[in-house]
Amino acid sequence: MDPNEQILEAAGRYVGLDEWPGAKSNPEVEALFTAAGYPGMTDDIPWCAAFVGAVLAEVGLVPSGSLMARSYATWGRKVSLAEAMPGDVVVFPRGAPPSGHVAFLVGFNGDRVIVRGGNQGNKVSDKLYPAASILAIRRADPSTASGRAAIRHGDRGAMVLDLQDQLARLGYFAGKKDGIFGDLTRGAVLAFQADHSLDADGIVGNRTWAALVDAKPKPKRDVSADDLRKRGSETIKASDGIDVAAGAAAVTTALPAVRDAVDQANGILPVLTALLRDHWPALLVLALLGGAVILSRRIRLARVEAARSGADLSK
């Protein structure tokens, strides 16, 4: 895919992301700062350049290295308005230097341009600006395409989120996609590296990024709940315990109710009527116990699926 197409596609995934009102700060906006190389920032700080930097880093391009919008006026190579294409970086003045605004070109509408940027109405959105106000149009060139930065345990941001997406697609990651390089993400990276004859160091560098692009989904293992039970799976053991407890409680609860109802009624309809009238608390318990059994079965199925995919071989 053309770099400009990659840029615009990646930027589009953030449309709608907005600041949080009041004193709280949206962690997803904070993650943009981190991906752009400035961790610890909050969403009350102008973040249009952070958004552009995070998107560029996500597609393997080197950002300007600054949170100043005008820093992108010298990034990449110069493009004229007549040559401009969707995905180009567009810089606008905003008051006196060094203030400005930066975003990605989406298209044209008469004498105005449509750009996709962060901090546009306090969110990522598409917005119209006069073409005459453009300060610079820049496009990625070889100097900006030196590959993705290495990421490791403890990192946060758009690149980590993209890593989690790729690992999940390949069957290595089954955790929450939160842009945080935690223990689960590191475990998935180690498994992927081991399967692809890479140095299993948990660090995602150029070789691991490249391997992810060409990798095929991990084949599923032939694993059953009985297999996991024999291996001493704690999850399966706990699920079995729910079934045993629910079964015992159901028998204890149901036998008196059924016996009394049969003794007091003749025929199906009277039996049902008697059950509902005289033993509704016991029947409610049975319904709850049935829900517990269904839950335990879902737990087992999820655990077996994780083992088959290789996303989680523990517990």
C-alpha positions as a LaTeX table, in Angstrom:
\begin{tabular}{lrrr}
\hline
Residue & $x$ (\AA) & $y$ (\AA) & $z$ (\AA) \\
\hline
Met1 & 0.00 & 0.00 & 0.00 \\
Asp2 & 1.21 & 3.52 & $-0.82$ \\
Pro3 & 2.52 & 5.40 & 2.27 \\
Asn4 & $-0.05$ & 8.16 & 1.80 \\
Glu5 & $-2.85$ & 5.59 & 1.73 \\
Gln6 & $-1.47$ & 3.97 & 4.87 \\
Ile7 & $-1.31$ & 7.32 & 6.62 \\
Leu8 & $-4.89$ & 8.28 & 5.80 \\
Glu9 & $-6.20$ & 4.82 & 6.71 \\
Ala10 & $-4.39$ & 4.86 & 10.05 \\
Ala11 & $-5.59$ & 8.40 & 10.80 \\
Gly12 & $-9.15$ & 7.35 & 10.00 \\
Arg13 & $-9.15$ & 4.82 & 12.82 \\
Tyr14 & $-8.92$ & 7.68 & 15.31 \\
Val15 & $-11.81$ & 9.78 & 13.97 \\
Gly16 & $-14.11$ & 10.66 & 16.88 \\
Leu17 & $-11.42$ & 10.41 & 19.57 \\
Asp18 & $-11.92$ & 13.46 & 21.76 \\
Glu19 & $-10.73$ & 15.24 & 24.85 \\
Trp20 & $-12.48$ & 14.66 & 28.16 \\
Pro21 & $-14.14$ & 17.74 & 29.66 \\
Gly22 & $-13.05$ & 19.00 & 33.04 \\
Ala23 & $-9.96$ & 17.98 & 34.96 \\
Lys24 & $-9.83$ & 14.39 & 33.69 \\
Ser25 & $-7.65$ & 13.52 & 30.71 \\
Asn26 & $-8.49$ & 10.95 & 28.05 \\
Pro27 & $-5.81$ & 8.21 & 28.24 \\
Glu28 & $-6.20$ & 7.56 & 24.51 \\
Val29 & $-5.13$ & 11.12 & 23.76 \\
Glu30 & $-2.29$ & 10.72 & 26.24 \\
Ala31 & $-1.24$ & 7.61 & 24.31 \\
Leu32 & $-0.85$ & 9.76 & 21.19 \\
Phe33 & 1.67 & 11.91 & 23.02 \\
Thr34 & 3.53 & 8.79 & 24.13 \\
Ala35 & 3.61 & 7.36 & 20.60 \\
Ala36 & 4.93 & 10.70 & 19.33 \\
Gly37 & 7.73 & 10.52 & 21.88 \\
Tyr38 & 6.31 & 12.73 & 24.65 \\
Pro39 & 4.91 & 10.57 & 27.47 \\
Gly40 & 3.23 & 12.13 & 30.46 \\
Met41 & 1.24 & 14.79 & 28.58 \\
Thr42 & $-2.49$ & 15.36 & 29.16 \\
Asp43 & $-5.27$ & 16.22 & 26.72 \\
Asp44 & $-5.43$ & 19.88 & 27.78 \\
Ile45 & $-2.16$ & 20.44 & 25.89 \\
Pro46 & $-2.59$ & 21.17 & 22.15 \\
Trp47 & $-2.22$ & 17.78 & 20.50 \\
Cys48 & $-2.54$ & 18.19 & 16.73 \\
Ala49 & 1.20 & 17.50 & 16.25 \\
Ala50 & 1.03 & 14.58 & 18.69 \\
Phe51 & $-1.74$ & 13.05 & 16.58 \\
Val52 & 0.24 & 13.48 & 13.36 \\
Gly53 & 3.39 & 12.11 & 15.00 \\
Ala54 & 1.58 & 9.07 & 16.42 \\
Val55 & $-0.01$ & 8.20 & 13.07 \\
Leu56 & 3.29 & 8.55 & 11.21 \\
Ala57 & 5.04 & 6.34 & 13.77 \\
Glu58 & 2.27 & 3.76 & 13.47 \\
Val59 & 2.86 & 3.33 & 9.74 \\
Gly60 & 6.64 & 3.16 & 10.13 \\
Leu61 & 7.58 & 6.78 & 9.43 \\
Val62 & 9.73 & 9.00 & 11.61 \\
Pro63 & 7.80 & 12.02 & 12.99 \\
Ser64 & 9.28 & 15.50 & 13.26 \\
Gly65 & 10.21 & 14.86 & 16.90 \\
Ser66 & 8.41 & 17.97 & 18.09 \\
Leu67 & 4.98 & 18.90 & 19.45 \\
Met68 & 5.08 & 22.16 & 17.50 \\
Ala69 & 2.79 & 22.03 & 14.47 \\
Arg70 & 5.17 & 24.17 & 12.40 \\
Ser71 & 7.94 & 21.59 & 12.88 \\
Tyr72 & 6.25 & 19.68 & 10.05 \\
Ala73 & 6.84 & 22.57 & 7.64 \\
Thr74 & 10.30 & 21.10 & 7.00 \\
Trp75 & 9.43 & 17.39 & 7.42 \\
Gly76 & 9.73 & 15.09 & 4.40 \\
Arg77 & 9.75 & 16.80 & 1.03 \\
Lys78 & 7.93 & 19.86 & $-0.24$ \\
Val79 & 4.81 & 19.41 & $-2.37$ \\
Ser80 & 2.96 & 22.14 & $-4.25$ \\
Leu81 & $-0.79$ & 22.63 & $-3.91$ \\
Ala82 & $-1.25$ & 21.37 & $-7.48$ \\
Glu83 & 0.64 & 18.16 & $-6.64$ \\
Ala84 & $-0.99$ & 17.58 & $-3.25$ \\
Met85 & $-2.50$ & 14.16 & $-2.61$ \\
Pro86 & $-4.62$ & 12.66 & 0.21 \\
Gly87 & $-2.32$ & 11.63 & 3.03 \\
Asp88 & 0.08 & 14.55 & 2.63 \\
Val89 & 0.90 & 16.54 & 5.74 \\
Val90 & $-0.58$ & 20.05 & 5.68 \\
Val91 & 0.61 & 22.86 & 7.95 \\
Phe92 & $-1.41$ & 26.00 & 8.70 \\
Pro93 & $-0.50$ & 29.14 & 10.61 \\
Arg94 & $-2.43$ & 29.78 & 13.81 \\
Gly95 & $-1.66$ & 33.19 & 15.17 \\
Ala96 & 1.94 & 34.34 & 15.37 \\
Pro97 & 4.87 & 31.89 & 15.05 \\
Pro98 & 5.63 & 29.41 & 16.44 \\
Ser99 & 1.91 & 28.60 & 16.77 \\
Gly100 & 0.28 & 26.57 & 14.03 \\
His101 & $-1.88$ & 23.61 & 13.13 \\
Val102 & $-0.97$ & 20.38 & 11.32 \\
Ala103 & $-3.16$ & 17.64 & 9.83 \\
Phe104 & $-3.44$ & 15.19 & 6.94 \\
Leu105 & $-4.97$ & 16.12 & 3.60 \\
Val106 & $-8.20$ & 14.28 & 2.77 \\
Gly107 & $-9.33$ & 16.17 & $-0.33$ \\
Phe108 & $-10.50$ & 19.42 & $-1.87$ \\
Asn109 & $-13.80$ & 21.28 & $-1.79$ \\
Gly110 & $-13.63$ & 24.28 & $-4.12$ \\
Asp111 & $-11.11$ & 26.74 & $-2.72$ \\
Arg112 & $-10.87$ & 24.86 & 0.55 \\
Val113 & $-9.11$ & 21.70 & 1.67 \\
Ile114 & $-10.49$ & 18.93 & 3.86 \\
Val115 & $-7.97$ & 17.80 & 6.46 \\
Arg116 & $-8.06$ & 15.03 & 9.07 \\
Gly117 & $-6.44$ & 16.19 & 12.26 \\
Gly118 & $-6.36$ & 15.99 & 16.01 \\
Asn119 & $-7.56$ & 18.77 & 18.28 \\
Gln120 & $-9.99$ & 19.96 & 15.62 \\
Gly121 & $-12.99$ & 20.89 & 17.74 \\
Asn122 & $-11.20$ & 19.08 & 20.62 \\
Lys123 & $-11.34$ & 15.79 & 18.75 \\
Val124 & $-10.01$ & 13.91 & 15.73 \\
Ser125 & $-12.19$ & 15.01 & 12.84 \\
Asp126 & $-12.31$ & 16.06 & 9.20 \\
Lys127 & $-12.51$ & 19.82 & 8.79 \\
Leu128 & $-12.47$ & 22.45 & 6.04 \\
Tyr129 & $-9.72$ & 25.10 & 5.86 \\
Pro130 & $-9.07$ & 27.76 & 3.19 \\
Ala131 & $-6.46$ & 26.49 & 0.74 \\
Ala132 & $-5.01$ & 29.99 & 0.63 \\
Ser133 & $-4.06$ & 29.72 & 4.29 \\
Ile134 & $-1.79$ & 26.69 & 3.84 \\
Leu135 & 1.71 & 27.30 & 5.10 \\
Ala136 & 3.29 & 24.08 & 3.78 \\
Ile137 & 2.43 & 20.72 & 2.23 \\
Arg138 & 4.88 & 17.90 & 2.89 \\
Arg139 & 5.14 & 14.27 & 1.82 \\
Ala140 & 7.05 & 11.29 & 3.22 \\
Asp141 & 10.39 & 10.61 & 1.54 \\
Pro142 & 13.29 & 8.19 & 2.21 \\
Ser143 & 14.54 & 10.36 & 5.08 \\
Thr144 & 11.29 & 9.73 & 6.98 \\
Ala145 & 10.98 & 6.01 & 6.25 \\
Ser146 & 13.68 & 4.52 & 8.44 \\
Gly147 & 11.34 & 1.91 & 9.91 \\
Arg148 & 9.38 & 1.66 & 13.11 \\
Ala149 & 11.02 & 2.38 & 16.40 \\
Ala150 & 11.65 & $-0.59$ & 18.68 \\
Ile151 & 9.07 & $-1.03$ & 21.44 \\
Arg152 & 9.25 & $-3.13$ & 24.59 \\
His153 & 7.66 & $-3.93$ & 27.94 \\
Gly154 & 6.35 & $-0.76$ & 29.58 \\
Asp155 & 5.82 & 1.20 & 26.36 \\
Arg156 & 2.44 & 2.66 & 25.48 \\
Gly157 & 0.81 & 4.19 & 22.46 \\
Ala158 & $-0.44$ & 3.67 & 18.93 \\
Met159 & 2.41 & 1.36 & 17.93 \\
Val160 & 1.69 & $-0.94$ & 20.86 \\
Leu161 & $-1.99$ & $-0.98$ & 19.92 \\
Asp162 & $-1.09$ & $-1.88$ & 16.34 \\
Leu163 & 1.22 & $-4.62$ & 17.65 \\
Gln164 & $-1.61$ & $-6.06$ & 19.75 \\
Asp165 & $-3.93$ & $-5.98$ & 16.72 \\
Gln166 & $-1.42$ & $-7.90$ & 14.61 \\
Leu167 & $-0.65$ & $-10.45$ & 17.32 \\
Ala168 & $-4.38$ & $-11.01$ & 17.93 \\
Arg169 & $-4.99$ & $-11.50$ & 14.21 \\
Leu170 & $-2.23$ & $-14.11$ & 14.14 \\
Gly171 & $-3.58$ & $-15.94$ & 17.20 \\
Tyr172 & $-0.89$ & $-14.96$ & 19.70 \\
Phe173 & $-2.67$ & $-12.34$ & 21.79 \\
Ala174 & $-6.04$ & $-12.71$ & 23.51 \\
Gly175 & $-5.87$ & $-9.86$ & 26.02 \\
Lys176 & $-7.37$ & $-6.39$ & 26.02 \\
Lys177 & $-6.15$ & $-4.18$ & 23.19 \\
Asp178 & $-5.26$ & $-1.13$ & 25.25 \\
Gly179 & $-2.01$ & 0.15 & 23.77 \\
Ile180 & $-0.07$ & $-0.91$ & 26.88 \\
Phe181 & 2.92 & $-3.23$ & 26.45 \\
Gly182 & 2.29 & $-5.32$ & 29.56 \\
Asp183 & 3.03 & $-8.89$ & 30.57 \\
Leu184 & 0.42 & $-10.47$ & 28.26 \\
Thr185 & 1.72 & $-8.55$ & 25.25 \\
Arg186 & 5.32 & $-9.46$ & 26.08 \\
Gly187 & 4.34 & $-13.14$ & 26.40 \\
Ala188 & 2.66 & $-13.02$ & 23.00 \\
Val189 & 5.74 & $-11.36$ & 21.46 \\
Leu190 & 8.05 & $-14.01$ & 22.95 \\
Ala191 & 5.86 & $-16.81$ & 21.57 \\
Phe192 & 5.76 & $-15.19$ & 18.13 \\
Gln193 & 9.52 & $-14.66$ & 18.08 \\
Ala194 & 10.19 & $-18.25$ & 19.12 \\
Asp195 & 7.87 & $-19.60$ & 16.41 \\
His196 & 9.57 & $-17.50$ & 13.72 \\
Ser197 & 13.23 & $-18.19$ & 14.61 \\
Leu198 & 13.78 & $-14.66$ & 15.94 \\
Asp199 & 15.75 & $-13.65$ & 19.02 \\
Ala200 & 13.18 & $-14.21$ & 21.77 \\
Asp201 & 13.96 & $-11.05$ & 23.75 \\
Gly202 & 10.45 & $-9.56$ & 23.93 \\
Ile203 & 11.61 & $-6.43$ & 22.07 \\
Val204 & 9.78 & $-5.59$ & 18.84 \\
Gly205 & 12.44 & $-4.25$ & 16.48 \\
Asn206 & 12.80 & $-4.14$ & 12.71 \\
Arg207 & 13.09 & $-7.94$ & 12.26 \\
Thr208 & 10.00 & $-8.65$ & 14.38 \\
Trp209 & 7.98 & $-5.89$ & 12.69 \\
Ala210 & 8.92 & $-7.32$ & 9.30 \\
Ala211 & 8.06 & $-10.87$ & 10.36 \\
Leu212 & 4.63 & $-9.75$ & 11.55 \\
Val213 & 3.79 & $-8.40$ & 8.10 \\
Asp214 & 4.40 & $-11.75$ & 6.35 \\
Ala215 & 3.30 & $-14.11$ & 9.13 \\
Lys216 & 0.32 & $-16.44$ & 8.78 \\
Pro217 & $-2.19$ & $-17.14$ & 11.59 \\
Lys218 & $-0.96$ & $-19.67$ & 14.09 \\
Pro219 & $-2.47$ & $-23.15$ & 13.52 \\
Lys220 & $-4.79$ & $-24.25$ & 16.30 \\
Arg221 & $-3.81$ & $-27.14$ & 18.54 \\
Asp222 & $-6.00$ & $-30.22$ & 18.98 \\
Val223 & $-6.83$ & $-29.70$ & 22.64 \\
Ser224 & $-9.93$ & $-30.71$ & 24.61 \\
Ala225 & $-11.21$ & $-29.91$ & 28.09 \\
Asp226 & $-10.23$ & $-33.46$ & 29.14 \\
Asp227 & $-6.66$ & $-32.80$ & 27.98 \\
Leu228 & $-6.48$ & $-29.64$ & 30.05 \\
Arg229 & $-8.11$ & $-31.40$ & 33.02 \\
Lys230 & $-5.41$ & $-34.10$ & 32.92 \\
Arg231 & $-2.71$ & $-31.41$ & 32.78 \\
Gly232 & $-4.11$ & $-29.91$ & 35.98 \\
Ser233 & $-5.63$ & $-26.74$ & 34.51 \\
Glu234 & $-6.81$ & $-24.55$ & 37.39 \\
Thr235 & $-9.45$ & $-22.91$ & 35.17 \\
Ile236 & $-11.00$ & $-26.25$ & 34.16 \\
Lys237 & $-10.84$ & $-27.45$ & 37.78 \\
Ala238 & $-12.70$ & $-24.35$ & 38.98 \\
Ser239 & $-15.28$ & $-24.77$ & 36.20 \\
Asp240 & $-15.82$ & $-28.41$ & 37.16 \\
Gly241 & $-16.27$ & $-27.30$ & 40.77 \\
Ile242 & $-19.09$ & $-24.98$ & 39.72 \\
Asp243 & $-20.85$ & $-27.87$ & 37.98 \\
Val244 & $-20.47$ & $-30.20$ & 40.98 \\
Ala245 & $-21.68$ & $-27.57$ & 43.44 \\
Ala246 & $-24.58$ & $-26.57$ & 41.20 \\
Gly247 & $-25.55$ & $-30.19$ & 40.65 \\
Ala248 & $-25.51$ & $-31.01$ & 44.35 \\
Ala249 & $-27.49$ & $-27.91$ & 45.22 \\
Ala250 & $-29.98$ & $-28.61$ & 42.45 \\
Val251 & $-30.64$ & $-32.14$ & 43.68 \\
Thr252 & $-31.06$ & $-30.94$ & 47.27 \\
Thr253 & $-33.40$ & $-28.18$ & 46.18 \\
Ala254 & $-35.42$ & $-30.05$ & 43.59 \\
Leu255 & $-36.15$ & $-33.44$ & 45.20 \\
Pro256 & $-38.46$ & $-32.19$ & 48.00 \\
Ala257 & $-40.28$ & $-29.89$ & 45.61 \\
Val258 & $-40.86$ & $-32.57$ & 43.00 \\
Arg259 & $-41.85$ & $-35.19$ & 45.61 \\
Asp260 & $-44.38$ & $-32.89$ & 47.30 \\
Ala261 & $-45.86$ & $-31.75$ & 44.02 \\
Val262 & $-46.35$ & $-35.30$ & 42.73 \\
Asp263 & $-47.94$ & $-36.37$ & 46.03 \\
Gln264 & $-50.41$ & $-33.47$ & 45.98 \\
Ala265 & $-51.48$ & $-33.37$ & 42.33 \\
Asn266 & $-52.72$ & $-35.62$ & 39.55 \\
Gly267 & $-51.89$ & $-34.90$ & 35.90 \\
Ile268 & $-49.34$ & $-32.66$ & 34.26 \\
Leu269 & $-51.15$ & $-29.35$ & 34.58 \\
Pro270 & $-51.91$ & $-29.70$ & 38.30 \\
Val271 & $-48.30$ & $-30.73$ & 38.93 \\
Leu272 & $-46.99$ & $-27.63$ & 37.19 \\
Thr273 & $-49.47$ & $-25.43$ & 39.00 \\
Ala274 & $-48.52$ & $-26.91$ & 42.34 \\
Leu275 & $-44.82$ & $-26.50$ & 41.59 \\
Leu276 & $-45.18$ & $-22.85$ & 40.70 \\
Arg277 & $-47.48$ & $-22.01$ & 43.63 \\
Asp278 & $-45.80$ & $-23.87$ & 46.46 \\
His279 & $-42.18$ & $-24.14$ & 45.42 \\
Trp280 & $-41.31$ & $-20.99$ & 43.46 \\
Pro281 & $-38.29$ & $-20.17$ & 45.71 \\
Ala282 & $-36.77$ & $-23.55$ & 44.94 \\
Leu283 & $-37.46$ & $-23.15$ & 41.23 \\
Leu284 & $-35.78$ & $-19.73$ & 41.30 \\
Val285 & $-32.72$ & $-21.32$ & 42.87 \\
Leu286 & $-32.74$ & $-23.96$ & 40.13 \\
Ala287 & $-32.82$ & $-21.25$ & 37.47 \\
Leu288 & $-29.84$ & $-19.49$ & 39.07 \\
Leu289 & $-27.97$ & $-22.76$ & 39.32 \\
Gly290 & $-28.68$ & $-23.40$ & 35.65 \\
Gly291 & $-27.13$ & $-20.03$ & 34.85 \\
Ala292 & $-24.05$ & $-21.00$ & 36.87 \\
Val293 & $-23.72$ & $-24.22$ & 34.87 \\
Ile294 & $-23.98$ & $-22.30$ & 31.58 \\
Leu295 & $-21.31$ & $-19.86$ & 32.81 \\
Ser296 & $-18.98$ & $-22.72$ & 33.77 \\
Arg297 & $-19.38$ & $-24.26$ & 30.33 \\
Arg298 & $-18.52$ & $-20.96$ & 28.69 \\
Ile299 & $-15.44$ & $-20.69$ & 30.89 \\
Arg300 & $-14.33$ & $-24.15$ & 29.76 \\
Leu301 & $-14.94$ & $-23.33$ & 26.09 \\
Ala302 & $-12.96$ & $-20.08$ & 26.36 \\
Arg303 & $-10.10$ & $-21.87$ & 28.10 \\
Val304 & $-9.99$ & $-24.63$ & 25.49 \\
Glu305 & $-10.04$ & $-22.05$ & 22.67 \\
Ala306 & $-7.14$ & $-20.16$ & 24.25 \\
Ala307 & $-5.15$ & $-23.38$ & 24.50 \\
Arg308 & $-5.91$ & $-24.38$ & 20.91 \\
Ser309 & $-4.85$ & $-21.01$ & 19.54 \\
Gly310 & $-1.77$ & $-20.91$ & 21.73 \\
Ala311 & $-2.79$ & $-17.49$ & 23.08 \\
Asp312 & $-2.68$ & $-18.79$ & 26.63 \\
Leu313 & $-1.06$ & $-22.09$ & 27.64 \\
Ser314 & $-1.03$ & $-21.45$ & 31.38 \\
Lys315 & $-3.73$ & $-21.95$ & 34.03 \\
\hline
\end{tabular}
